[in-house]
């Protein structure tokens, strides 16, 4: 949750009061399912400047966050017998979504390495897939950006096979070192459906995101949007439009980027001081609001999550994000909204939990090794 310097300042409240009382955000009837035009224009301008996205306001469809964007994309792009590439590991929001359709075989898990999704591996197992769901700016959960060579290979496959690429650009604003790669959409607007959200950079309860679709797909996305909840709250759309258009979002991003960079560095240093390297280590990365803490082989990350929750620390297990049979134990750790004292206290409790689980697992393994064996009715 955004607090202190990472929360939108008083300008958000004043804009809301003004627009809800007598402006465009005042109570009204049903609105355009595609979204309020001022917000679509503000988003189109923003992503052109910040992410090299090539689009007009007519291609923007307002959603209630990235998860709804993923749902819309799966409905619009995938037919009854189509398959889709999904990164391995991947955001559980997309894997659970595709699993919920009852067609688990539609999801083709494609491995991820230091350069992002392995396009050649995807082509070997499912060259005729209809779509690829990817997180190229900041792979979730591992954190690396997709290399330019892989981006070109992915788009080349999409063009050759008339497939779609769904680009989930969920936190590209929060890069702490160097310059981000441009969006995939900017490299090939005709084959890429681009998803964005304001929940990360502003606050989660603001259920506003967006899809930027090729022109030919916009009517289908709008039609699917109507069947879900017609449109996002109109008042919030107009407040956000003004917040962006008046330059407040750009200033907010510059401010929180510095805050989160410091919090990320503090978390990494704090964990390093409390956890021995042979037991746990942080995945390198320079973007986003989370880090991955890998656990030594044999440490049960699900057990760590359960025990950490009992100790008052909320973390997420990495192993369920992998395809069955390829799991690695690890934890996703968020660092937004914590001061130094709370972060150090939470890191210490987590380190204690990891140590307890590692000790329990080692004891169990030792008992298995020393347990008497029975051979032909006799113990040995």
Backbone torsions as a table, in degrees:
resi	resn	phi	psi	omega
1	UNK	NA	135.9	177.2
2	UNK	-71.4	129.3	176.7
3	UNK	-137.0	159.7	176.1
4	UNK	57.1	-126.0	-176.0
5	UNK	-67.9	-18.5	-178.7
6	UNK	-90.9	-5.1	178.2
7	UNK	-88.6	144.9	174.6
8	UNK	-55.5	137.8	-175.2
9	UNK	-76.8	-169.9	-173.4
10	UNK	-64.2	-15.5	179.3
11	UNK	-60.3	-38.5	179.8
12	UNK	-59.4	-45.0	-179.8
13	UNK	-64.0	-43.3	-178.5
14	UNK	-66.2	-40.8	176.1
15	UNK	-61.3	-43.5	-180.0
16	UNK	-61.6	-45.1	179.5
17	UNK	-61.0	-43.3	-177.0
18	UNK	-67.9	-48.3	-174.0
19	UNK	-74.7	-31.5	179.4
20	UNK	-76.9	-28.2	-176.4
21	UNK	-77.7	-47.0	-173.5
22	UNK	-145.9	9.4	-178.1
23	UNK	-107.6	-154.1	-176.1
24	UNK	-65.6	-19.6	-178.6
25	UNK	-90.0	7.4	178.4
26	UNK	-66.8	155.4	-179.4
27	UNK	-51.8	139.7	-176.8
28	UNK	-154.7	-173.9	178.5
29	UNK	-86.0	-164.9	177.4
30	UNK	-61.3	148.4	-176.2
31	UNK	-120.0	-175.9	-177.8
32	UNK	-64.6	123.4	178.8
33	UNK	-59.9	-25.5	179.5
34	UNK	-71.7	-20.7	-179.4
35	UNK	116.6	161.2	-179.6
36	UNK	-64.3	131.5	-177.2
37	UNK	-58.4	-42.7	178.8
38	UNK	-58.4	-37.1	178.6
39	UNK	-71.4	-41.0	178.7
40	UNK	-63.3	-38.6	176.9
41	UNK	-66.3	-41.6	179.8
42	UNK	-65.1	-41.1	179.3
43	UNK	-66.1	-44.6	179.9
44	UNK	-58.5	-42.4	178.7
45	UNK	-67.1	-41.9	-177.7
46	UNK	-63.6	-48.3	-176.8
47	UNK	-72.9	-27.1	173.9
48	UNK	-63.8	-42.3	-178.4
49	UNK	-73.8	-43.7	-169.3
50	UNK	-92.8	-27.4	-172.9
51	UNK	-128.4	9.1	179.7
52	UNK	55.7	32.4	175.5
53	UNK	-77.9	137.1	-179.4
54	UNK	-105.3	106.3	-175.7
55	UNK	-161.9	168.3	169.8
56	UNK	-118.6	169.2	178.5
57	UNK	-60.5	-26.2	-179.5
58	UNK	-68.4	-16.6	179.7
59	UNK	-94.7	-4.6	-176.5
60	UNK	-91.8	129.9	174.2
61	UNK	-120.6	122.3	-177.9
62	UNK	-78.9	134.1	-179.6
63	UNK	-122.6	173.0	174.6
64	UNK	-94.8	51.4	178.6
65	UNK	104.3	170.8	-177.3
66	UNK	-63.0	-37.3	-177.6
67	UNK	-59.9	-40.6	176.7
68	UNK	-67.6	-35.0	175.9
69	UNK	-61.3	-42.0	176.6
70	UNK	-63.3	-41.0	179.5
71	UNK	-63.5	-45.7	178.5
72	UNK	-61.1	-44.1	-179.1
73	UNK	-62.2	-41.6	179.7
74	UNK	-65.7	-36.6	179.2
75	UNK	-70.1	-42.9	-174.8
76	UNK	-75.9	-39.1	-169.7
77	UNK	-91.7	-26.3	-171.8
78	UNK	-106.1	125.6	174.1
79	UNK	-88.2	-175.7	-173.0
80	UNK	-60.9	-31.6	-175.2
81	UNK	-118.5	15.5	-179.5
82	UNK	-82.1	150.7	174.6
83	UNK	-113.3	159.2	-178.1
84	UNK	-137.5	137.8	171.5
85	UNK	-74.8	136.6	174.4
86	UNK	-135.2	135.7	-177.6
87	UNK	-60.4	151.8	176.1
88	UNK	-130.4	104.8	7.8
89	UNK	-80.6	170.9	-176.5
90	UNK	-148.5	162.7	173.0
91	UNK	-58.8	128.1	-177.2
92	UNK	-65.6	-19.0	177.6
93	UNK	-62.4	-35.7	179.5
94	UNK	-84.7	-39.7	-179.8
95	UNK	-67.6	-40.9	177.9
96	UNK	-65.4	-35.9	178.9
97	UNK	-62.4	-47.5	-179.6
98	UNK	-70.8	-34.0	176.4
99	UNK	-64.7	-33.6	-176.3
100	UNK	-68.0	-15.9	178.1
101	UNK	-75.0	-11.0	-178.7
102	UNK	83.0	6.2	179.6
103	UNK	-121.1	72.1	-178.3
104	UNK	-59.8	-28.5	-179.1
105	UNK	-71.0	-12.3	178.9
106	UNK	-72.2	-18.3	-175.5
107	UNK	-97.4	118.8	178.8
108	UNK	-105.6	110.5	-177.8
109	UNK	-80.6	123.5	-176.5
110	UNK	-114.4	127.2	-174.6
111	UNK	-65.0	153.4	178.1
112	UNK	-115.6	136.3	173.4
113	UNK	-125.1	-162.1	-174.7
114	UNK	-63.3	-18.2	179.7
115	UNK	-100.9	4.4	-178.5
116	UNK	102.1	-157.2	-175.3
117	UNK	-62.6	137.3	-178.7
118	UNK	-83.8	94.5	-174.3
119	UNK	-62.3	-40.6	-179.7
120	UNK	-61.8	-38.7	177.1
121	UNK	-64.2	-41.0	177.9
122	UNK	-62.5	-41.1	179.6
123	UNK	-65.7	-36.2	179.7
124	UNK	-64.0	-39.9	-173.5
125	UNK	-93.9	-28.5	-177.4
126	UNK	-154.0	70.4	-179.0
127	UNK	-64.5	-23.8	-176.0
128	UNK	-97.2	17.6	178.0
129	UNK	-57.8	148.0	-176.6
130	UNK	-83.5	-27.1	-176.1
131	UNK	-153.8	160.4	173.1
132	UNK	-129.1	125.5	177.8
133	UNK	-99.8	116.4	-172.5
134	UNK	-136.0	159.0	174.8
135	UNK	-123.1	75.0	-168.3
136	UNK	-71.9	-30.0	-178.2
137	UNK	-74.4	-33.3	-174.6
138	UNK	-158.1	86.9	-172.5
139	UNK	-53.4	131.3	178.7
140	UNK	-103.3	123.5	11.4
141	UNK	-100.0	-6.2	-165.4
142	UNK	-70.6	-33.3	170.4
143	UNK	104.9	-11.3	-177.5
144	UNK	-81.3	152.0	172.7
145	UNK	-82.7	153.3	175.7
146	UNK	-74.3	132.2	-179.3
147	UNK	-66.9	160.1	179.7
148	UNK	-64.5	-35.8	178.1
149	UNK	-62.1	-42.6	179.1
150	UNK	-68.3	-35.9	178.0
151	UNK	-61.5	-45.7	179.6
152	UNK	-64.9	-38.6	179.2
153	UNK	-66.0	-41.6	-179.2
154	UNK	-64.1	-45.3	-180.0
155	UNK	-68.7	-34.2	175.6
156	UNK	-62.8	-42.6	176.0
157	UNK	-61.4	-44.6	-178.3
158	UNK	-61.7	-42.4	179.7
159	UNK	-66.3	-42.4	-177.6
160	UNK	-64.1	-39.9	-174.1
161	UNK	-103.0	8.2	-178.7
162	UNK	53.5	42.4	178.7
163	UNK	-99.7	169.2	179.5
164	UNK	-111.2	147.0	172.5
165	UNK	-113.1	123.8	177.2
166	UNK	-101.2	111.9	-175.6
167	UNK	-98.8	107.4	178.1
168	UNK	-91.1	100.7	-175.1
169	UNK	-102.6	65.3	-163.1
170	UNK	-75.9	-22.5	180.0
171	UNK	-151.9	38.4	-175.7
172	UNK	-64.7	-18.7	179.3
173	UNK	-65.6	-24.8	-171.2
174	UNK	-100.2	65.1	173.7
175	UNK	-106.5	132.0	-169.7
176	UNK	-104.2	-15.5	-179.1
177	UNK	-137.0	132.4	176.4
178	UNK	70.8	-163.8	-177.8
179	UNK	-113.2	141.2	-179.6
180	UNK	-73.4	154.8	170.2
181	UNK	-63.1	149.9	172.7
182	UNK	-65.7	163.2	-179.1
183	UNK	-65.3	154.1	171.0
184	UNK	-61.5	-37.9	-177.3
185	UNK	-59.1	-37.6	179.4
186	UNK	-66.3	-23.2	177.9
187	UNK	-82.7	-27.4	-179.6
188	UNK	-156.1	80.4	-176.4
189	UNK	-63.5	-20.2	-176.7
190	UNK	-80.6	-16.4	-175.9
191	UNK	-117.3	-4.4	-173.3
192	UNK	-114.8	133.0	169.2
193	UNK	-103.9	120.1	-171.8
194	UNK	-103.5	131.3	179.9
195	UNK	-116.6	136.7	175.6
196	UNK	-139.8	166.3	-178.0
197	UNK	-148.6	155.9	174.7
198	UNK	-108.6	1.3	-177.3
199	UNK	-66.5	-37.7	-177.6
200	UNK	-71.2	-48.2	-170.4
201	UNK	-83.0	-23.6	178.7
202	UNK	-107.2	-83.8	176.1
203	UNK	-161.1	144.8	-173.0
204	UNK	-61.1	-31.5	-177.8
205	UNK	-72.0	-11.5	172.2
206	UNK	-80.0	93.6	-173.6
207	UNK	-83.8	69.1	179.4
208	UNK	-134.1	126.3	173.0
209	UNK	-141.2	-165.5	-178.1
210	UNK	-159.6	152.0	170.2
211	UNK	-113.0	135.2	170.3
212	UNK	-115.5	111.3	-171.3
213	UNK	-114.5	152.6	170.4
214	UNK	-55.6	149.7	-173.8
215	UNK	-50.3	-43.1	-174.9
216	UNK	-67.0	-20.8	-177.3
217	UNK	-94.7	-13.5	-174.7
218	UNK	-56.9	-46.3	179.5
219	UNK	-59.6	-37.0	179.1
220	UNK	-66.8	-41.3	178.0
221	UNK	-65.0	-40.9	178.3
222	UNK	-64.7	-40.4	178.2
223	UNK	-62.9	-43.5	177.9
224	UNK	-66.1	-35.1	179.6
225	UNK	-63.2	-41.4	-179.9
226	UNK	-58.9	-38.9	-176.5
227	UNK	-71.6	-16.0	-179.3
228	UNK	-86.8	-71.0	-179.7
229	UNK	-146.4	27.6	175.8
230	UNK	67.8	-62.9	176.7
231	UNK	-164.7	162.5	177.2
232	UNK	-72.3	161.3	179.7
233	UNK	-53.0	125.0	-173.6
234	UNK	-65.8	-42.5	-177.0
235	UNK	-60.5	-46.2	179.5
236	UNK	-61.2	-36.0	178.9
237	UNK	-61.9	-42.8	-178.2
238	UNK	-71.9	-35.0	176.4
239	UNK	-64.3	-46.1	179.8
240	UNK	-64.1	-38.7	178.2
241	UNK	-58.4	-46.0	179.0
242	UNK	-66.4	-39.0	179.6
243	UNK	-59.4	-41.9	178.9
244	UNK	-73.3	-49.8	-173.2
245	UNK	-62.6	-32.6	-178.8
246	UNK	-86.0	3.7	175.3
247	UNK	88.3	2.6	-176.8
248	UNK	-70.2	-33.9	-179.6
249	UNK	-64.5	-44.7	179.8
250	UNK	-60.3	-41.9	178.8
251	UNK	-67.3	-39.2	178.6
252	UNK	-62.3	-43.3	-179.5
253	UNK	-63.3	-43.9	178.5
254	UNK	-59.6	-38.5	-178.7
255	UNK	-69.6	-49.4	-174.0
256	UNK	-73.2	-25.6	178.2
257	UNK	-60.5	-42.1	178.1
258	UNK	-67.2	-39.9	179.8
259	UNK	-64.4	-47.5	-177.7
260	UNK	-69.0	-32.2	176.3
261	UNK	-61.2	-42.6	178.9
262	UNK	-67.6	-40.3	179.9
263	UNK	-66.9	-38.4	177.6
264	UNK	-62.0	-46.2	179.3
265	UNK	-62.3	-39.9	179.1
266	UNK	-63.6	-44.0	-179.8
267	UNK	-61.9	-45.4	-179.1
268	UNK	-62.6	-43.8	179.0
269	UNK	-65.1	-39.9	-178.1
270	UNK	-65.6	-43.3	178.8
271	UNK	-66.9	-40.7	-179.7
272	UNK	-61.9	-31.2	-179.7
273	UNK	-78.8	-15.8	-173.6
274	UNK	-115.0	-14.5	-177.5
275	UNK	-122.3	123.1	177.5
276	UNK	-64.8	144.6	-175.0
277	UNK	-58.8	-33.2	-178.6
278	UNK	-73.5	-9.4	-179.9
279	UNK	-104.6	-35.9	-177.7
280	UNK	-160.6	147.1	179.6
281	UNK	-152.4	153.9	-175.3
282	UNK	-91.5	134.6	173.9
283	UNK	-67.8	128.8	178.3
284	UNK	-60.5	147.8	178.8
285	UNK	179.8	161.2	-177.2
286	UNK	-139.0	32.6	-176.1
287	UNK	-155.7	156.9	169.2
288	UNK	92.0	-174.4	-176.6
289	UNK	-116.0	20.0	176.4
290	UNK	-146.6	160.3	169.4
291	UNK	-127.8	157.4	175.2
292	UNK	-103.2	127.0	175.5
293	UNK	-105.3	106.9	178.0
294	UNK	-75.3	144.7	178.4
295	UNK	-111.1	149.2	179.7
296	UNK	-60.6	149.2	178.5
297	UNK	-54.6	133.9	179.8
298	UNK	100.7	-15.8	175.9
299	UNK	-86.4	125.3	-176.5
300	UNK	-82.1	108.3	-176.8
301	UNK	-68.3	-29.5	176.8
302	UNK	-66.4	-37.2	176.4
303	UNK	-66.4	-41.1	177.8
304	UNK	-61.4	-43.6	180.0
305	UNK	-60.0	-45.6	-178.6
306	UNK	-63.9	-44.8	-179.1
307	UNK	-70.2	-36.1	178.5
308	UNK	-63.5	-39.6	178.6
309	UNK	-61.0	-39.2	177.4
310	UNK	-64.9	-27.7	178.7
311	UNK	-88.9	2.9	177.3
312	UNK	87.2	20.3	-179.9
313	UNK	-121.5	123.2	-179.0
314	UNK	-97.5	116.9	175.2
315	UNK	-134.3	168.7	-176.6
316	UNK	-123.8	137.0	-179.9
317	UNK	-77.4	141.4	179.1
318	UNK	-85.5	-33.4	-171.7
319	UNK	-55.5	-37.7	179.3
320	UNK	-68.2	-10.1	179.5
321	UNK	-84.0	-9.6	177.3
322	UNK	-91.6	156.3	171.5
323	UNK	-66.5	149.7	178.9
324	UNK	-53.8	135.5	179.1
325	UNK	89.9	-7.0	-179.8
326	UNK	-120.4	12.8	-171.1
327	UNK	-64.2	148.9	168.6
328	UNK	-130.2	141.0	179.5
329	UNK	-79.2	132.9	177.5
330	UNK	-171.8	176.0	-177.4
331	UNK	-133.5	140.6	169.7
332	UNK	-94.7	123.1	-177.2
333	UNK	-117.4	119.7	174.6
334	UNK	-87.4	149.2	-178.8
335	UNK	-129.1	11.4	179.0
336	UNK	-79.2	137.8	171.9
337	UNK	82.8	20.9	-179.8
338	UNK	-121.4	137.2	172.8
339	UNK	-87.6	174.5	-174.9
340	UNK	-58.4	-45.0	-175.9
341	UNK	-63.2	-45.3	-179.8
342	UNK	-66.3	-39.6	-179.1
343	UNK	-66.3	-42.8	179.9
344	UNK	-65.9	-39.4	178.7
345	UNK	-65.8	-43.2	179.2
346	UNK	-65.6	-40.0	179.3
347	UNK	-63.6	-38.7	178.8
348	UNK	-66.3	-42.6	178.2
349	UNK	-64.1	-40.1	178.8
350	UNK	-65.9	-41.9	178.2
351	UNK	-60.7	-39.6	177.8
352	UNK	-63.6	-41.8	-179.9
353	UNK	-64.5	-46.6	179.1
354	UNK	-59.1	-42.1	177.7
355	UNK	-62.6	-41.6	179.7
356	UNK	-64.5	-44.2	-179.0
357	UNK	-66.8	-42.0	178.8
358	UNK	-61.8	-40.6	178.6
359	UNK	-66.3	-40.9	179.4
360	UNK	-66.0	-41.2	179.5
361	UNK	-65.6	-39.1	178.7
362	UNK	-65.3	-38.9	179.2
363	UNK	-65.7	-40.4	179.3
364	UNK	-65.3	-41.1	178.7
365	UNK	-64.4	-39.1	178.7
366	UNK	-65.0	-39.9	178.8
367	UNK	-64.6	-38.2	179.1
368	UNK	-64.2	-37.9	-177.1
369	UNK	-72.0	-31.1	-176.8
370	UNK	-97.0	-2.9	-179.3
371	UNK	-63.9	133.0	-179.4
372	UNK	-59.3	139.9	176.5
373	UNK	-95.3	144.9	178.7
374	UNK	-105.0	120.5	179.1
375	UNK	-125.3	113.8	179.3
376	UNK	53.0	46.2	173.6
377	UNK	83.9	-2.2	-179.7
378	UNK	-118.2	146.9	175.1
379	UNK	-81.0	146.4	175.9
380	UNK	-126.6	NA	NA
